[in-house]
Amino acid sequence: MQTNLRQKWKINGIWLLFVLPALLFYLIFLLLPTLSATYYSLTDWDGVTSTFIGLDNFRAMFQDRLILASFRNTLQYTVSITIVQNGLGLLAALLLVRAFRGVNALRTMFFMPHIFSGLVMGYVWGFILEPNIGALNNVLEFLHLDALKMSWLGDPSVARWMIVFVSSWQNLGFSMVIYIAGLQGVPRDLYEYSDVEGASRWRKFASITFPLIAPSFTINMILCLIGNLKLFDQIYSLTGGGPGFATESIASTIYKVGFYNGIEWGYGSALSIVLFLCILLLSVTMVTLLRRREVEM
């Protein structure tokens, strides 16, 4: 009995050695920073000294017009990019799920922008959209469409939609791949039965395709939601939050609060905690709602 117990502990100890590096990484780089950010959100912290001020940072946050504007912008980015990215990703998946010559090359072309850094893609599009020497305005001028030329990143309302466009363009290939995986798992027999019944393409999509790719839809929606609530790279590289503060998101505001507008790391930590709670609440809600409509195969 004692020998078996020692052998069991020895086996568990060996498994623990494999788990320990990942556990230490999680504790050092994820759990401890989260706990420390929670504490510092209740302080006036300049990176060296901290003074406990309770909930003052949170009260100030919801009275700050710039912070409230960044929340509104983040909501616009999240809803718009999620709809556009999933819509175009699903459309691309429906077109490229079929086998034909060159399909793999087309899939690669759609997916490739996702491989590169959001900052790199943002700077590339920043050059394209530059009003004076940018490629887009020069092409419009060449086509004698001067009426369509504009300051793509200088007008706040247009700049927000440029951020939506660039982010959706870069990541639609990722959504496409997930949808293709879901579409490839749909039984072909169901389409054959629907053909016998004379169902239209729209009826087949609404009654067969879309219900059966619900798990892929859930994954894409949740990943888009989390990623867009944390949107930073495209904003930093395209507009820097400008003109003024018109295109700021919560993530870019956290960065500026901590490093641009003096050193207000306690205030930035409070913003981070609010962003974390928003992501957690919305993710749990979305998962709960979307899982209900998934069809078991």
C-alpha positions in Angstrom: 0.0 0.0 0.0 2.8 2.4 1.0 4.8 1.5 -2.1 1.9 2.2 -4.4 1.3 5.6 -2.6 5.0 6.5 -3.1 4.8 5.5 -6.8 1.7 7.6 -7.2 3.4 10.6 -5.7 6.4 10.0 -7.9 4.3 10.0 -11.0 2.4 13.1 -10.0 5.8 14.8 -9.2 7.0 14.1 -12.7 3.9 15.6 -14.2 4.3 18.6 -12.0 7.7 19.2 -13.4 6.2 19.5 -16.9 3.5 21.8 -15.7 5.7 24.0 -13.4 7.3 26.2 -16.2 3.8 27.2 -17.6 2.5 27.7 -14.1 5.4 30.0 -13.2 4.9 31.9 -16.4 1.2 32.4 -15.7 1.9 33.5 -12.1 4.7 36.0 -13.0 3.4 37.5 -16.2 -0.4 37.3 -15.8 -1.7 36.8 -12.3 0.7 39.0 -10.4 0.4 42.0 -12.8 -3.4 41.6 -12.6 -3.4 41.6 -8.8 -0.9 44.5 -8.6 -2.9 46.5 -11.2 -6.0 46.0 -9.0 -4.2 47.4 -6.0 -2.6 50.3 -7.9 -6.0 51.3 -9.4 -6.9 52.4 -5.8 -3.8 54.6 -5.5 -2.2 57.7 -6.9 0.9 56.0 -8.3 3.7 57.7 -10.2 5.8 54.6 -10.7 7.9 55.2 -7.6 5.6 56.2 -4.7 1.9 55.4 -4.3 -0.8 57.0 -2.1 -4.0 55.1 -1.3 -7.0 57.2 -2.6 -9.7 54.5 -2.7 -12.2 54.8 -5.6 -11.2 58.3 -6.6 -9.7 57.1 -9.9 -12.9 55.4 -10.9 -15.0 58.4 -9.9 -12.8 60.7 -11.9 -12.9 58.4 -14.9 -16.7 58.6 -15.3 -16.5 62.4 -15.1 -13.8 62.7 -17.7 -15.2 63.6 -21.1 -12.2 62.3 -23.0 -12.5 58.9 -21.2 -16.2 58.7 -22.0 -15.5 59.6 -25.7 -12.9 56.8 -25.8 -15.6 54.4 -24.5 -18.0 55.5 -27.2 -15.3 55.1 -29.9 -14.4 51.6 -28.6 -18.0 50.6 -28.8 -18.3 51.8 -32.3 -15.1 50.0 -33.3 -16.1 46.8 -31.6 -19.6 46.6 -33.2 -18.5 47.8 -36.7 -15.4 45.7 -37.0 -17.1 42.6 -35.7 -19.9 42.9 -38.2 -17.7 43.7 -41.2 -15.0 41.2 -40.4 -17.4 38.3 -39.8 -19.6 39.3 -42.8 -16.7 39.4 -45.2 -14.9 36.4 -43.6 -18.1 34.3 -44.0 -18.5 35.5 -47.6 -14.9 34.6 -48.4 -15.3 31.2 -46.8 -18.4 30.4 -48.8 -16.6 31.3 -52.0 -13.3 29.5 -51.1 -14.6 26.4 -49.4 -15.0 24.8 -52.8 -12.2 23.0 -54.6 -10.9 24.7 -57.7 -7.6 25.5 -59.3 -5.9 28.3 -57.3 -8.1 28.1 -54.2 -5.2 27.6 -51.9 -3.4 30.6 -53.3 -6.5 32.7 -52.8 -6.9 31.5 -49.2 -3.3 32.4 -48.6 -3.8 35.9 -50.0 -6.8 36.5 -47.8 -5.0 35.2 -44.7 -1.6 36.7 -45.2 -2.4 40.3 -43.8 -3.3 38.7 -40.5 0.3 37.3 -40.2 1.8 40.8 -40.0 1.8 43.1 -37.1 -1.1 45.5 -36.7 1.4 48.3 -36.4 3.1 47.4 -39.7 -0.1 47.2 -41.5 -1.3 50.5 -40.0 1.8 52.3 -41.1 1.5 50.9 -44.6 -2.1 52.1 -44.8 -1.1 55.4 -43.3 1.1 56.0 -46.3 -1.6 54.9 -48.7 -4.2 57.2 -47.1 -1.8 60.2 -46.7 -3.7 63.2 -48.3 -0.8 64.8 -50.2 1.5 62.0 -51.4 -0.7 59.0 -50.5 -1.5 56.4 -53.2 -5.3 56.6 -52.8 -5.7 60.3 -53.5 -3.1 60.1 -56.4 -5.1 57.2 -58.0 -8.3 59.2 -57.6 -6.6 62.2 -59.2 -5.3 60.1 -62.1 -8.9 58.8 -62.7 -10.2 62.4 -62.7 -12.2 61.7 -59.5 -10.9 64.7 -57.6 -14.2 65.2 -55.9 -13.6 62.0 -54.0 -10.2 63.1 -52.7 -10.2 63.9 -49.0 -8.2 63.9 -45.8 -8.8 60.3 -45.0 -7.2 60.4 -41.5 -7.7 64.2 -40.8 -11.5 64.2 -40.7 -12.6 62.5 -37.4 -15.7 60.8 -38.8 -13.8 59.4 -41.8 -10.8 58.5 -39.7 -12.9 56.2 -37.5 -14.2 54.3 -40.5 -10.7 54.0 -41.9 -9.6 52.3 -38.6 -12.6 50.0 -39.0 -11.7 49.3 -42.6 -8.0 48.6 -42.0 -8.7 46.3 -39.0 -11.4 44.4 -40.8 -9.3 44.0 -43.9 -6.3 42.7 -41.9 -8.2 40.1 -39.9 -11.0 38.9 -42.2 -8.7 36.1 -43.3 -8.5 34.7 -39.8 -12.3 34.6 -39.6 -12.4 33.1 -43.0 -10.2 30.1 -42.0 -12.4 29.4 -39.0 -15.5 29.5 -41.1 -14.0 27.2 -43.7 -13.2 24.7 -41.0 -16.8 24.8 -39.9 -18.2 24.6 -43.5 -16.0 21.5 -44.2 -17.7 19.7 -41.3 -21.2 20.2 -42.7 -22.5 16.8 -44.0 -23.0 16.9 -47.8 -26.0 14.6 -47.5 -28.1 17.5 -46.2 -27.5 19.5 -49.3 -28.4 16.5 -51.5 -31.7 16.1 -49.6 -32.4 19.9 -49.9 -31.7 19.7 -53.7 -34.3 16.9 -54.0 -36.8 19.1 -52.1 -36.0 22.0 -54.4 -34.7 24.3 -51.8 -33.1 27.6 -53.0 -29.5 28.6 -52.2 -30.7 31.1 -49.5 -33.0 28.4 -47.9 -30.0 26.0 -47.8 -27.8 28.6 -46.2 -30.4 29.7 -43.6 -31.7 26.2 -42.7 -28.5 24.1 -43.1 -25.2 26.0 -43.4 -25.6 28.8 -40.9 -27.1 26.6 -38.0 -24.4 24.0 -38.5 -21.5 26.5 -38.4 -22.8 28.1 -35.2 -19.7 26.9 -33.2 -17.4 28.7 -35.8 -19.7 31.8 -35.6 -19.4 31.7 -31.7 -15.6 31.5 -31.8 -15.3 34.3 -34.3 -17.7 36.6 -32.5 -15.9 36.1 -29.1 -12.4 36.5 -30.6 -13.5 39.7 -32.5 -15.2 41.1 -29.4 -12.1 40.6 -27.2 -9.7 41.8 -29.8 -11.7 44.9 -30.8 -12.3 46.0 -27.2 -8.5 46.0 -26.9 -7.9 47.8 -30.2 -4.7 49.7 -30.1 -2.2 49.0 -32.9 -4.2 50.4 -35.8 -5.2 53.5 -33.9 -1.6 54.2 -32.8 -0.1 53.7 -36.3 -2.9 55.4 -38.3 -4.1 58.4 -36.3 -2.3 58.3 -33.0 -5.7 58.9 -31.5 -6.2 62.1 -33.4 -7.2 64.5 -34.8 -7.1 65.7 -31.2 -8.6 62.8 -29.2 -11.3 62.0 -31.7 -10.3 58.4 -32.5 -9.0 57.3 -29.2 -10.0 53.9 -27.9 -9.8 52.7 -24.3 -6.5 50.9 -24.9 -4.9 53.9 -26.6 -6.1 56.1 -23.8 -4.6 53.8 -21.1 -1.3 54.1 -23.0 -1.5 57.9 -23.1 -2.6 58.3 -19.5 0.4 56.3 -18.4 3.1 57.7 -20.7 2.0 60.9 -22.4 0.0 63.0 -20.0 2.4 62.8 -17.1 2.8 59.6 -15.2 -0.6 58.6 -14.0 -0.2 54.9 -13.7 -2.7 54.5 -10.9 -5.3 56.2 -13.2 -4.2 54.0 -16.1 -4.5 50.9 -13.9 -8.1 51.9 -13.0 -8.9 52.2 -16.7 -7.3 48.7 -17.3 -9.5 47.2 -14.6 -12.6 48.7 -16.1 -11.6 47.4 -19.6 -10.9 43.9 -18.1 -14.3 43.8 -16.4 -16.1 45.0 -19.7 -14.3 42.2 -21.7 -15.2 39.6 -19.0 -18.8 40.6 -18.7 -19.4 40.9 -22.5 -17.6 37.7 -23.2 -19.5 35.6 -20.7 -22.8 37.1 -22.0 -22.0 36.5 -25.6 -20.8 32.9 -25.0 -24.0 32.2 -23.0 -26.3 33.6 -25.7 -24.5 32.2 -28.7 -24.0 28.7 -27.3 -27.8 28.3 -27.0 -28.2 28.4 -30.8 -25.5 25.8 -31.6 -26.6 22.6 -33.2 -25.2 19.3 -31.9 -23.9 17.2 -34.7 
